[in-house]
Amino acid sequence: MEYWKNIYNKYKEIILYLLFGGLTTLVNFATYAALAHLLHWPTVLSTAVAWFLSVLFAYITNKIWVFESRTNTLRALLRETLAFFACRVFSGVLDLLIMWVCVDLLFLNDLVIKILSNVLVVILNYLFSKLWIFKKQS
């Protein structure tokens, strides 16, 4: 048991990032499904609302549990929140561009490219969060 506790403590940030990333995906999917299929909202609107709520969920969980960020001013909180959303917009646009170029222009397998693109996006989002958004002040 002590071995697993040490492993968790050593990789806590990454483990929590992946856990909450999975939950963020669930929030995105469930929100989209509820809006598009139960309430019959348009696809684009359902997707946009699902994206916003999942990014908000990701921000809160990353701030509190993954990176344990403690902002003490409204200005710092706004900077952190805007930076988080801006990075998610950037990685979302990057995902769209990768899919468009690789699938629509180069005719590569969409599922393989989507997996590779998502791996890149997850890594970039982690690096943005760790090195810039929730950077520990020394």
N, C-alpha and C positions, 0 to 999 in steps of 0.2 A: 504494500500500500504506500509506503514511504517513497518508493521508486516512482510511482505514478504522480504523487504529489510534487516531487521534484521536477518531473517532466512538465507538469502543468505550470508550475511556477516559472520554469525556464522559458516556456513558449506561450505564456498566458495571453499576451497581446495578440499574437497570431491566431491562437485558438478562438479567442473571443471575437476577433475580426471575422473569421470564417463562420462562426456560429451566427452572429448577428447579420452577416451577409446573406446567409441562407434564409433567415427570418425576414430580411428585407425583400428578398425575392418572393417569398410567400405573401408578404403584404402587397407587393406589386401585382402579383397574379390574382390574389383574392379580390383586391379592389377592382381590377380590370374586369374580372368575371362578374362580379356583383353589378357593376355599373353597366357593362355592355349586354349581359345576358339576362339579368333580373330586372333592371330598370330600363333596358333598351336604349341607353344613351348611344350617341354616335361613337364609332371606333376611335377616332382621333381624340375626342373629348375624354373618353374613358381612359385612353392611354395616357393623356396628359395629366389627368387627375391622379391616376395610379402612380405615375412617375413622381409627381410632386409629393404625394403622401409617403411613398417608399423612401425618397431621399430625405424627407423630414424625419422619418423613423430611423433611418441610417445615421443622420446627424446626431439625434438625441442619444442613441445607443452607443455610437462611437465616442461622443463627447463624455458621457457619464461612465461607461464601463470599459470600453476598449482603451482609450487614450487617457482617461481620467483627467480631463481638462477642467481647470478651475479658473474661469474668467471672473474678475472681480469688478468690472465696470461695464456699463451698457455699450460703450464704444468698442471694447474688446469683444464682447459677445456678438455685436453686429458684424465686426470684421471677420470673426471666426465663421459665423453663419453664412455670410456672403461668399467668403472664400470656399467654403464647403460646397455650396450650391454651384458656384462658378466652375469648380473643378469637375463636378458631376455633369454639368452641361458640356464641358470640354470633352470628357470621356464618352459621353453619349453621342456627341457629334462625330468623334473619332470612330466609334463603333459603326455608326451609319456610313461613314466614308469607306471604312474597310469593307463592309458588306457590299456597298455599291460597286467599288472598284473590283473586288475579287469575285463577286458573284455575277453582277450584271454586266461588267465589262470583260472580265477574264474567264467567265463561265466555270469557275471552280465550284466544288461541292459546297452548297450553302450551309449544311449542318457542320461540316468540318471547319469551315471558316468562322461560323458563329461561335463554336467552342474556342477556337484559337483567339478570336477577337475578345471574347469574354475573359479569357485568361489574362490577356494583355490589359484589359480595362480594370480587372480586379487588382492586378499588380500596381498599375498606375494610381488607382484610387487609394490604395494602401500607402504608397510612397508620398502622394500629395498630402494625405492626412498626417502621416508620421513626421515628414520633413518640413512641412510648411503650415498646414492648418492648425494642428494640435501640437506643434513643436514645443517641447519643454523648455522653459526659460531657465537659463543657468545663472 
